[in-house]
Amino acid sequence: MNKLIFIIVISILIQNCSLNKVVKRHGVQNLEKKSEKIILNQSNKNDIINLLGPPSTYSLGNTDTLIYIERSTSSSKLTKLGGEKLLKNNVLILELNNKGLAMNKVFFDKED
């Protein structure tokens, strides 16, 4: 009887374990590829919002600077006691002129 209960408990625990990594994503997905589609002095604010969605934040005191963020984390190995590993940490800063056209874009990745 004890062996049966033990086997049931172990099988339930094993079924809950997953071999696939769980990746938590925040912000705009594939930010680097999408940012390549923005053409300076041609893409306007409406094109940018249609492509990337609403910005994650605006620059302080200046609504003509749009900031987009992409962040991906994954749970680390069991030996690290469930800590998270940073996979992506990308930031795109877009500056718009007074006509709403993109005049400057700066892309930062996790190494920057």
mmCIF file of the C-alpha atoms, coordinates in Angstrom:
data_MODEL
# 
_entry.id   MODEL 
# 
loop_
_atom_site.group_PDB 
_atom_site.id 
_atom_site.type_symbol 
_atom_site.label_atom_id 
_atom_site.label_alt_id 
_atom_site.label_comp_id 
_atom_site.label_asym_id 
_atom_site.label_entity_id 
_atom_site.label_seq_id 
_atom_site.pdbx_PDB_ins_code 
_atom_site.Cartn_x 
_atom_site.Cartn_y 
_atom_site.Cartn_z 
_atom_site.occupancy 
_atom_site.B_iso_or_equiv 
_atom_site.pdbx_formal_charge 
_atom_site.auth_seq_id 
_atom_site.auth_comp_id 
_atom_site.auth_asym_id 
_atom_site.auth_atom_id 
_atom_site.pdbx_PDB_model_num 
ATOM 1   C CA . MET A 1 1   ? 0.000  0.000  0.000   1.00 0.00 ? 1   MET A CA 1 
ATOM 2   C CA . ASN A 1 2   ? 2.815  2.382  0.870   1.00 0.00 ? 2   ASN A CA 1 
ATOM 3   C CA . LYS A 1 3   ? 4.572  1.573  -2.382  1.00 0.00 ? 3   LYS A CA 1 
ATOM 4   C CA . LEU A 1 4   ? 1.431  2.372  -4.350  1.00 0.00 ? 4   LEU A CA 1 
ATOM 5   C CA . ILE A 1 5   ? 1.025  5.758  -2.661  1.00 0.00 ? 5   ILE A CA 1 
ATOM 6   C CA . PHE A 1 6   ? 4.722  6.477  -3.184  1.00 0.00 ? 6   PHE A CA 1 
ATOM 7   C CA . ILE A 1 7   ? 4.469  5.619  -6.897  1.00 0.00 ? 7   ILE A CA 1 
ATOM 8   C CA . ILE A 1 8   ? 1.373  7.810  -7.313  1.00 0.00 ? 8   ILE A CA 1 
ATOM 9   C CA . VAL A 1 9   ? 3.043  10.781 -5.603  1.00 0.00 ? 9   VAL A CA 1 
ATOM 10  C CA . ILE A 1 10  ? 6.243  10.419 -7.653  1.00 0.00 ? 10  ILE A CA 1 
ATOM 11  C CA . SER A 1 11  ? 4.317  10.096 -10.920 1.00 0.00 ? 11  SER A CA 1 
ATOM 12  C CA . ILE A 1 12  ? 2.345  13.266 -10.137 1.00 0.00 ? 12  ILE A CA 1 
ATOM 13  C CA . LEU A 1 13  ? 5.562  15.157 -9.397  1.00 0.00 ? 13  LEU A CA 1 
ATOM 14  C CA . ILE A 1 14  ? 7.238  13.919 -12.571 1.00 0.00 ? 14  ILE A CA 1 
ATOM 15  C CA . GLN A 1 15  ? 4.250  14.870 -14.713 1.00 0.00 ? 15  GLN A CA 1 
ATOM 16  C CA . ASN A 1 16  ? 4.420  18.436 -13.394 1.00 0.00 ? 16  ASN A CA 1 
ATOM 17  C CA . CYS A 1 17  ? 8.062  18.766 -14.389 1.00 0.00 ? 17  CYS A CA 1 
ATOM 18  C CA . SER A 1 18  ? 8.653  20.106 -17.849 1.00 0.00 ? 18  SER A CA 1 
ATOM 19  C CA . LEU A 1 19  ? 11.706 19.629 -20.005 1.00 0.00 ? 19  LEU A CA 1 
ATOM 20  C CA . ASN A 1 20  ? 10.888 22.728 -22.072 1.00 0.00 ? 20  ASN A CA 1 
ATOM 21  C CA . LYS A 1 21  ? 12.183 26.069 -20.859 1.00 0.00 ? 21  LYS A CA 1 
ATOM 22  C CA . VAL A 1 22  ? 9.595  28.566 -19.708 1.00 0.00 ? 22  VAL A CA 1 
ATOM 23  C CA . VAL A 1 23  ? 10.398 31.959 -21.223 1.00 0.00 ? 23  VAL A CA 1 
ATOM 24  C CA . LYS A 1 24  ? 8.764  35.051 -19.759 1.00 0.00 ? 24  LYS A CA 1 
ATOM 25  C CA . ARG A 1 25  ? 8.441  37.878 -22.272 1.00 0.00 ? 25  ARG A CA 1 
ATOM 26  C CA . HIS A 1 26  ? 7.728  41.556 -21.676 1.00 0.00 ? 26  HIS A CA 1 
ATOM 27  C CA . GLY A 1 27  ? 7.350  44.366 -24.175 1.00 0.00 ? 27  GLY A CA 1 
ATOM 28  C CA . VAL A 1 28  ? 7.532  44.212 -27.972 1.00 0.00 ? 28  VAL A CA 1 
ATOM 29  C CA . GLN A 1 29  ? 8.533  40.840 -29.434 1.00 0.00 ? 29  GLN A CA 1 
ATOM 30  C CA . ASN A 1 30  ? 11.238 40.754 -32.159 1.00 0.00 ? 30  ASN A CA 1 
ATOM 31  C CA . LEU A 1 31  ? 12.071 44.406 -31.565 1.00 0.00 ? 31  LEU A CA 1 
ATOM 32  C CA . GLU A 1 32  ? 15.327 44.292 -33.541 1.00 0.00 ? 32  GLU A CA 1 
ATOM 33  C CA . LYS A 1 33  ? 13.696 42.940 -36.717 1.00 0.00 ? 33  LYS A CA 1 
ATOM 34  C CA . LYS A 1 34  ? 10.762 45.327 -36.454 1.00 0.00 ? 34  LYS A CA 1 
ATOM 35  C CA . SER A 1 35  ? 13.047 48.312 -35.885 1.00 0.00 ? 35  SER A CA 1 
ATOM 36  C CA . GLU A 1 36  ? 14.798 47.597 -39.201 1.00 0.00 ? 36  GLU A CA 1 
ATOM 37  C CA . LYS A 1 37  ? 11.482 48.323 -40.978 1.00 0.00 ? 37  LYS A CA 1 
ATOM 38  C CA . ILE A 1 38  ? 11.462 51.906 -39.673 1.00 0.00 ? 38  ILE A CA 1 
ATOM 39  C CA . ILE A 1 39  ? 12.914 54.212 -42.316 1.00 0.00 ? 39  ILE A CA 1 
ATOM 40  C CA . LEU A 1 40  ? 14.329 57.516 -41.106 1.00 0.00 ? 40  LEU A CA 1 
ATOM 41  C CA . ASN A 1 41  ? 12.663 60.659 -42.518 1.00 0.00 ? 41  ASN A CA 1 
ATOM 42  C CA . GLN A 1 42  ? 9.918  58.483 -44.088 1.00 0.00 ? 42  GLN A CA 1 
ATOM 43  C CA . SER A 1 43  ? 8.166  56.572 -41.293 1.00 0.00 ? 43  SER A CA 1 
ATOM 44  C CA . ASN A 1 44  ? 5.758  58.705 -39.284 1.00 0.00 ? 44  ASN A CA 1 
ATOM 45  C CA . LYS A 1 45  ? 4.335  58.236 -35.802 1.00 0.00 ? 45  LYS A CA 1 
ATOM 46  C CA . ASN A 1 46  ? 1.256  56.374 -37.094 1.00 0.00 ? 46  ASN A CA 1 
ATOM 47  C CA . ASP A 1 47  ? 3.441  53.913 -39.062 1.00 0.00 ? 47  ASP A CA 1 
ATOM 48  C CA . ILE A 1 48  ? 5.556  53.286 -35.970 1.00 0.00 ? 48  ILE A CA 1 
ATOM 49  C CA . ILE A 1 49  ? 2.534  52.671 -33.735 1.00 0.00 ? 49  ILE A CA 1 
ATOM 50  C CA . ASN A 1 50  ? 1.025  50.309 -36.330 1.00 0.00 ? 50  ASN A CA 1 
ATOM 51  C CA . LEU A 1 51  ? 4.299  48.366 -36.515 1.00 0.00 ? 51  LEU A CA 1 
ATOM 52  C CA . LEU A 1 52  ? 5.369  48.316 -32.854 1.00 0.00 ? 52  LEU A CA 1 
ATOM 53  C CA . GLY A 1 53  ? 2.223  49.238 -30.939 1.00 0.00 ? 53  GLY A CA 1 
ATOM 54  C CA . PRO A 1 54  ? 2.058  51.937 -28.292 1.00 0.00 ? 54  PRO A CA 1 
ATOM 55  C CA . PRO A 1 55  ? 5.439  52.832 -26.775 1.00 0.00 ? 55  PRO A CA 1 
ATOM 56  C CA . SER A 1 56  ? 6.505  51.323 -23.477 1.00 0.00 ? 56  SER A CA 1 
ATOM 57  C CA . THR A 1 57  ? 7.250  54.832 -22.230 1.00 0.00 ? 57  THR A CA 1 
ATOM 58  C CA . TYR A 1 58  ? 7.910  58.364 -23.415 1.00 0.00 ? 58  TYR A CA 1 
ATOM 59  C CA . SER A 1 59  ? 10.975 60.420 -22.666 1.00 0.00 ? 59  SER A CA 1 
ATOM 60  C CA . LEU A 1 60  ? 10.587 62.620 -19.592 1.00 0.00 ? 60  LEU A CA 1 
ATOM 61  C CA . GLY A 1 61  ? 9.396  66.066 -20.567 1.00 0.00 ? 61  GLY A CA 1 
ATOM 62  C CA . ASN A 1 62  ? 9.444  65.275 -24.275 1.00 0.00 ? 62  ASN A CA 1 
ATOM 63  C CA . THR A 1 63  ? 6.584  63.374 -25.921 1.00 0.00 ? 63  THR A CA 1 
ATOM 64  C CA . ASP A 1 64  ? 8.478  63.316 -29.240 1.00 0.00 ? 64  ASP A CA 1 
ATOM 65  C CA . THR A 1 65  ? 10.796 60.573 -28.014 1.00 0.00 ? 65  THR A CA 1 
ATOM 66  C CA . LEU A 1 66  ? 9.315  57.057 -27.966 1.00 0.00 ? 66  LEU A CA 1 
ATOM 67  C CA . ILE A 1 67  ? 10.956 54.237 -26.015 1.00 0.00 ? 67  ILE A CA 1 
ATOM 68  C CA . TYR A 1 68  ? 10.238 50.562 -26.744 1.00 0.00 ? 68  TYR A CA 1 
ATOM 69  C CA . ILE A 1 69  ? 11.440 47.702 -24.542 1.00 0.00 ? 69  ILE A CA 1 
ATOM 70  C CA . GLU A 1 70  ? 11.840 43.948 -25.133 1.00 0.00 ? 70  GLU A CA 1 
ATOM 71  C CA . ARG A 1 71  ? 12.808 41.699 -22.244 1.00 0.00 ? 71  ARG A CA 1 
ATOM 72  C CA . SER A 1 72  ? 12.954 37.897 -22.081 1.00 0.00 ? 72  SER A CA 1 
ATOM 73  C CA . THR A 1 73  ? 13.890 35.839 -19.041 1.00 0.00 ? 73  THR A CA 1 
ATOM 74  C CA . SER A 1 74  ? 14.014 32.119 -18.389 1.00 0.00 ? 74  SER A CA 1 
ATOM 75  C CA . SER A 1 75  ? 14.201 30.121 -15.199 1.00 0.00 ? 75  SER A CA 1 
ATOM 76  C CA . SER A 1 76  ? 17.710 28.907 -14.520 1.00 0.00 ? 76  SER A CA 1 
ATOM 77  C CA . LYS A 1 77  ? 18.861 25.485 -13.396 1.00 0.00 ? 77  LYS A CA 1 
ATOM 78  C CA . LEU A 1 78  ? 17.662 23.877 -10.211 1.00 0.00 ? 78  LEU A CA 1 
ATOM 79  C CA . THR A 1 79  ? 21.076 24.435 -8.619  1.00 0.00 ? 79  THR A CA 1 
ATOM 80  C CA . LYS A 1 80  ? 20.504 28.215 -8.766  1.00 0.00 ? 80  LYS A CA 1 
ATOM 81  C CA . LEU A 1 81  ? 17.290 27.762 -6.762  1.00 0.00 ? 81  LEU A CA 1 
ATOM 82  C CA . GLY A 1 82  ? 14.895 29.117 -9.371  1.00 0.00 ? 82  GLY A CA 1 
ATOM 83  C CA . GLY A 1 83  ? 16.734 32.309 -10.238 1.00 0.00 ? 83  GLY A CA 1 
ATOM 84  C CA . GLU A 1 84  ? 16.024 33.864 -13.619 1.00 0.00 ? 84  GLU A CA 1 
ATOM 85  C CA . LYS A 1 85  ? 18.462 34.126 -16.509 1.00 0.00 ? 85  LYS A CA 1 
ATOM 86  C CA . LEU A 1 86  ? 18.264 37.200 -18.753 1.00 0.00 ? 86  LEU A CA 1 
ATOM 87  C CA . LEU A 1 87  ? 17.950 36.177 -22.412 1.00 0.00 ? 87  LEU A CA 1 
ATOM 88  C CA . LYS A 1 88  ? 17.114 39.492 -24.109 1.00 0.00 ? 88  LYS A CA 1 
ATOM 89  C CA . ASN A 1 89  ? 17.075 43.058 -22.885 1.00 0.00 ? 89  ASN A CA 1 
ATOM 90  C CA . ASN A 1 90  ? 16.607 45.298 -25.921 1.00 0.00 ? 90  ASN A CA 1 
ATOM 91  C CA . VAL A 1 91  ? 15.667 48.977 -25.958 1.00 0.00 ? 91  VAL A CA 1 
ATOM 92  C CA . LEU A 1 92  ? 14.749 51.084 -28.993 1.00 0.00 ? 92  LEU A CA 1 
ATOM 93  C CA . ILE A 1 93  ? 14.715 54.890 -28.704 1.00 0.00 ? 93  ILE A CA 1 
ATOM 94  C CA . LEU A 1 94  ? 12.976 56.769 -31.511 1.00 0.00 ? 94  LEU A CA 1 
ATOM 95  C CA . GLU A 1 95  ? 13.154 60.538 -31.848 1.00 0.00 ? 95  GLU A CA 1 
ATOM 96  C CA . LEU A 1 96  ? 10.465 62.256 -33.910 1.00 0.00 ? 96  LEU A CA 1 
ATOM 97  C CA . ASN A 1 97  ? 10.652 65.725 -35.432 1.00 0.00 ? 97  ASN A CA 1 
ATOM 98  C CA . ASN A 1 98  ? 7.875  68.310 -35.172 1.00 0.00 ? 98  ASN A CA 1 
ATOM 99  C CA . LYS A 1 99  ? 6.120  66.763 -38.224 1.00 0.00 ? 99  LYS A CA 1 
ATOM 100 C CA . GLY A 1 100 ? 5.991  63.323 -36.588 1.00 0.00 ? 100 GLY A CA 1 
ATOM 101 C CA . LEU A 1 101 ? 8.633  61.719 -38.819 1.00 0.00 ? 101 LEU A CA 1 
ATOM 102 C CA . ALA A 1 102 ? 11.334 59.460 -37.355 1.00 0.00 ? 102 ALA A CA 1 
ATOM 103 C CA . MET A 1 103 ? 14.570 61.414 -37.462 1.00 0.00 ? 103 MET A CA 1 
ATOM 104 C CA . ASN A 1 104 ? 16.779 59.252 -35.218 1.00 0.00 ? 104 ASN A CA 1 
ATOM 105 C CA . LYS A 1 105 ? 16.689 55.704 -33.881 1.00 0.00 ? 105 LYS A CA 1 
ATOM 106 C CA . VAL A 1 106 ? 19.052 54.083 -31.423 1.00 0.00 ? 106 VAL A CA 1 
ATOM 107 C CA . PHE A 1 107 ? 18.959 50.360 -30.602 1.00 0.00 ? 107 PHE A CA 1 
ATOM 108 C CA . PHE A 1 108 ? 20.553 48.918 -27.458 1.00 0.00 ? 108 PHE A CA 1 
ATOM 109 C CA . ASP A 1 109 ? 20.901 45.221 -26.651 1.00 0.00 ? 109 ASP A CA 1 
ATOM 110 C CA . LYS A 1 110 ? 21.896 43.579 -23.379 1.00 0.00 ? 110 LYS A CA 1 
ATOM 111 C CA . GLU A 1 111 ? 25.628 44.015 -24.076 1.00 0.00 ? 111 GLU A CA 1 
ATOM 112 C CA . ASP A 1 112 ? 25.163 47.786 -24.432 1.00 0.00 ? 112 ASP A CA 1 
# 
